[in-house]
Amino acid sequence: MLAEFKCKDLFKLWYNELSKINELNSNSIKNIVNITNTKIGITGKSLFFPLRIALIGQTHGPDLYTIINILGKKESLKRIANV
């Protein structure tokens, strides 16, 4: 499991990167996934589980683009910020 400081880094990075997106699509979310791997070295379950918990309260579910697309950018940012 991820250390607490890594989760904070993950949520901060996702909040900042998602805030920059003008056009929400699967490629923009994949780009944030790649940035996450490059900048803080978090991939796979260590990336998807904490984000799903922040967004929908569950570790398993739809892919991140689907979740963020359904919630909308504003609500997704709000949920990530409130973790």
QUIQUI-V759959 format. One record per pair of residues at least 24 apart in sequence whose ideal C-beta (glycine too) atoms are under 6 Angstrom apart, sorted by the first residue. I is the first residue (numbers start at 1). J is the second residue. Records with the same first field share a line. If there is no record, write none. Layout:
I->J  J
This chain:
2->46
7->50
9->40
10->42  50
11->80  83
14->80
15->80  81
18->77
24->73
26->65
29->64  65
54->79  80  83
55->79
